[in-house]
Amino acid sequence: MQTALLREAGYEVRTFDKAAQGKTTGGEYTPDHFPGDLCDILDVRRAMQGMDAVVHLGALPNDRAGAGDQVLIINVQGTWNVLIAAVEVGVERVVYFSSINALGCVGGLRPPAYLPIDDSYPRHPLSPYQLSKHLAEETCQSFSERHGIRTVCLRPGYVVRPDQYGNWRDRAAPQNAKWGATELWGYVDLRDVCEATRLALTVENVTHDAFILFAPDIVQTLTTAELASEFYPNISWKQDRDVYVAANPHRSFMDCSHAKEVLGWEAKHSWRDTLETIGAS
C-alpha cells in the first residue's frame, strides 16, 4: 500500500529488500527494485544512487529471544548505512520508520512517566528493540546536525490493515480490558501511516523531528478515563484528564498534536468506523 500510494502521488519508486527475489534481466538491476542487504553498505549505496529521498523501513520489527545483538546490528547499523550512503550519494531527505517503542513507554517494562504520551516524553528504552529504535533516532539527528540532511522519524504504534478489524469487537469488550494494557490500547491504521509518509516527504519546516502516529481512539469499549483509573491509577496526567477526553471519551492515550501541528497529519481511520460499516452491510 505504501508503494502504491507514493506512485499515485507521482513519485518514481525504487524498492530495496533482502527477502525479495529481485527483478533482474541478464544480471542487471531493474530501475524499480534492488535486492540487497541493509547491512551491506555497498548494496545500500547502489540502491540509493539517483534517489531524491529514502523511506527507511528496514528492520527486525521486534525483540527475538537470544537475538538482541542482531536486532541492534540490523536496526542501528542498517540505519547508519542508509544515512552515510545518503551523504555519499546526495540524498537530501530520509524518512525513518521508528516506533513508539523508541520512547520505552510501552511493553510493560516500566510504567509510563505520565499520560498522555507525547513526543516530548523522556525516553527510557529497556529492551534491545526499544534501544535500537532510540539509537537510530539519535543517529538521524546526528546526521541532520552534521550534514544538513532532513530526517523525519515516524513513531507509529501497532499498525493495522482495515481487513484486520473484524474480530476487534470481542477484543474491545470490558472483560478483555487487560488485553492491550501494556500498549495503552493503541493502534494506527495503515492508511493513515501511508499518509504520514507522504507528508514527511514534503514537509519543509523540519531539519530533524520525530512524530507519534496513532489512531484517535483506543481499542476498548471502556472509556479512556475508566481504563486509566483501573490500570494506571497512580500515573499523573500532563494535562487535565477530563479536558483531554471531553470531546472523545475513548481518546487515545497517545497525543499526536505535534504531528498535526508540524506535518499537518491527523489520523482519519478508526476500527469503530470499519465495524459499523461491516454491521451495516
C-alpha positions in Angstrom: 0.0 0.0 0.0 2.8 2.4 0.9 4.5 2.0 -2.5 1.2 2.2 -4.4 0.2 5.5 -2.6 3.6 7.1 -3.4 3.3 6.1 -7.1 -0.2 7.5 -7.2 1.2 10.7 -5.7 3.5 11.0 -8.7 6.7 9.6 -7.2 9.0 7.2 -9.1 9.7 4.5 -6.5 12.6 2.0 -6.2 12.3 -0.7 -3.6 15.2 -2.4 -1.7 14.6 -5.7 0.1 16.8 -8.6 1.2 13.9 -11.1 1.2 12.5 -10.4 -2.3 13.9 -12.3 -5.2 14.5 -9.1 -7.2 13.6 -8.4 -10.8 16.8 -8.8 -12.8 17.4 -9.1 -16.6 20.7 -10.5 -17.7 22.1 -10.0 -14.2 21.4 -6.2 -14.3 19.3 -4.4 -11.6 16.0 -3.1 -12.8 15.2 0.5 -12.0 12.3 -0.2 -9.7 13.8 -2.9 -7.4 17.2 -3.6 -6.0 17.6 -6.8 -4.0 20.2 -6.5 -1.2 21.2 -6.5 2.4 20.7 -3.4 4.6 23.9 -4.3 6.5 25.9 -4.3 3.3 26.9 -0.7 2.6 27.7 -1.4 -1.0 24.2 -2.8 -1.6 22.7 0.3 0.1 24.8 2.7 -1.9 23.9 1.1 -5.2 20.2 1.2 -4.3 20.2 4.8 -3.3 22.1 6.2 -6.4 19.9 8.8 -8.1 17.3 9.0 -5.4 16.0 12.3 -4.0 14.7 10.8 -0.8 14.6 7.5 1.1 11.8 6.0 3.2 13.6 3.6 5.5 11.5 0.8 6.9 14.2 -2.0 7.0 14.5 -3.6 10.4 13.9 -6.6 12.6 10.5 -5.5 13.8 10.6 -6.8 17.4 12.7 -8.5 20.1 13.7 -12.0 19.4 14.9 -14.4 22.2 18.6 -14.6 22.3 19.0 -12.3 19.2 19.4 -8.9 20.8 22.7 -8.4 19.0 21.0 -9.0 15.7 18.3 -6.5 16.5 20.9 -3.8 17.3 23.1 -4.7 14.3 20.3 -4.6 11.7 18.3 -1.8 13.2 21.1 0.6 14.2 23.9 -0.4 11.8 21.4 -0.6 9.0 20.2 2.9 9.7 23.8 4.2 9.8 24.4 2.6 6.4 21.3 4.4 5.0 22.4 7.8 6.4 26.1 7.5 5.4 25.0 6.5 1.9 22.7 9.4 1.8 25.6 11.7 2.4 27.8 10.0 -0.2 25.2 9.9 -3.0 23.5 13.2 -2.3 20.1 12.1 -1.0 18.8 15.1 1.0 15.9 13.6 2.9 15.5 10.3 4.9 12.1 9.3 6.4 12.9 6.8 9.1 10.3 4.5 10.4 11.0 4.4 14.1 8.4 3.2 16.6 6.6 4.2 19.8 9.0 1.8 21.3 11.8 4.3 20.9 10.3 6.1 23.9 10.2 3.0 26.1 6.7 3.8 27.3 5.0 0.6 26.1 5.6 -3.1 26.5 5.1 -3.2 30.3 8.8 -3.0 31.2 8.1 0.1 33.3 5.0 2.3 34.0 4.6 5.4 31.9 6.2 8.5 33.3 3.0 10.4 32.6 -0.2 10.4 30.5 -1.0 11.1 27.7 2.3 10.2 26.0 3.6 12.9 23.6 6.7 13.5 21.5 8.5 15.2 24.4 8.2 12.1 26.6 11.5 11.3 28.4 12.9 8.3 26.7 13.9 5.2 28.7 14.3 2.3 26.3 14.7 -1.0 28.2 14.7 -3.8 25.6 17.0 -4.4 22.6 14.3 -3.4 20.1 13.4 -0.3 22.1 17.0 0.6 22.4 17.6 0.1 18.7 14.8 2.5 17.7 16.1 5.1 20.2 19.7 4.9 18.9 18.6 5.0 15.3 16.6 8.2 16.0 19.7 9.7 17.7 21.7 8.7 14.6 19.3 10.5 12.4 19.5 13.7 14.5 23.3 13.5 14.4 23.4 13.3 10.6 20.9 16.2 10.3 23.1 18.4 12.6 26.4 17.5 11.0 25.4 17.1 7.3 22.2 19.0 6.9 20.2 16.0 5.8 16.5 16.3 6.6 15.5 13.4 8.8 11.9 12.8 9.7 11.3 10.0 12.3 7.8 8.4 12.3 6.8 6.7 15.5 3.7 4.5 14.8 2.2 2.1 17.3 0.6 -1.2 16.3 -0.1 -0.8 12.5 -3.3 -2.4 11.4 -4.8 -3.1 7.9 -8.5 -2.4 7.5 -9.2 -6.1 7.0 -7.8 -7.0 10.4 -10.6 -5.2 12.4 -13.2 -8.0 12.0 -12.6 -9.6 15.4 -11.9 -6.4 17.4 -15.4 -6.2 18.9 -14.6 -9.1 21.1 -11.2 -7.8 21.9 -12.6 -4.5 22.9 -15.1 -5.9 25.4 -14.7 -4.8 29.0 -13.8 -8.3 30.2 -10.8 -8.2 27.9 -9.5 -4.9 29.0 -6.3 -6.4 30.2 -5.5 -7.1 26.5 -3.5 -4.2 25.2 -2.9 -2.6 28.6 0.8 -2.6 28.2 0.4 -1.0 24.8 -2.0 1.6 26.2 -4.7 0.1 23.9 -3.2 2.0 21.0 -3.0 1.3 17.2 -2.9 3.1 13.9 -4.5 2.4 10.6 -2.1 1.6 7.7 -3.8 4.1 5.5 -3.0 6.9 8.0 0.6 5.7 8.2 0.9 5.9 4.4 -0.5 9.5 4.5 2.1 10.4 7.2 4.8 9.1 4.9 3.6 11.3 2.0 3.6 14.4 4.3 7.0 13.5 5.7 8.4 13.6 2.1 7.2 17.1 1.5 7.3 19.0 4.9 9.7 21.9 4.5 10.0 23.4 8.0 11.8 20.4 9.5 15.5 19.5 9.6 15.1 16.8 12.2 12.0 15.8 14.1 10.0 12.8 15.4 6.3 12.2 15.4 4.0 9.8 17.3 1.4 8.2 14.9 -1.8 6.8 16.5 -5.4 6.5 15.8 -7.7 9.0 17.6 -9.2 6.3 19.8 -8.4 3.2 21.9 -9.1 -0.5 21.3 -11.7 -0.7 24.1 -15.3 0.0 24.8 -14.4 1.1 28.3 -13.6 4.8 28.3 -10.1 6.2 28.5 -10.8 7.6 32.0 -12.1 4.3 33.2 -9.0 2.4 31.9 -6.7 5.0 33.4 -8.4 4.7 36.8 -8.2 0.9 36.7 -4.8 0.2 35.2 -2.8 3.3 35.8 -4.3 5.0 38.9 -1.0 6.4 40.2 0.2 7.9 36.9 0.0 11.7 36.7 -1.6 13.4 33.7 0.4 16.1 31.9 -2.8 17.9 31.1 -6.2 17.8 32.7 -7.6 14.3 32.0 -11.3 15.4 31.9 -10.5 18.2 29.4 -8.3 15.8 27.3 -11.2 13.3 26.9 -14.1 15.8 26.8 -14.7 15.6 23.1 -13.8 11.9 22.7 -14.3 9.6 25.8 -12.3 6.9 24.0 -9.4 9.3 23.0 -6.0 7.7 22.6 -3.5 7.7 25.4 -1.1 9.0 22.7 -1.2 12.7 22.0 -0.4 13.2 18.3 -0.8 17.0 18.3 2.8 17.5 17.4 2.3 15.6 14.1 -0.8 17.7 13.4 1.0 21.0 14.1 4.2 20.3 12.1 3.2 17.7 9.5 -0.4 18.6 9.1 -1.2 14.9 9.9 -4.2 13.7 11.7 -5.5 10.1 11.8 -8.7 9.7 9.9 -9.5 6.0 10.4 -10.9 4.2 13.4 -11.7 0.5 14.0 -15.1 1.6 15.1 -15.9 3.0 11.7 -14.9 -0.2 10.0 -17.1 -2.4 12.3 -20.0 -0.1 11.8 -19.6 -0.5 8.0 -19.4 -4.3 8.4 -22.5 -4.3 10.5 -24.5 -2.2 8.0 -23.6 -4.4 5.1 
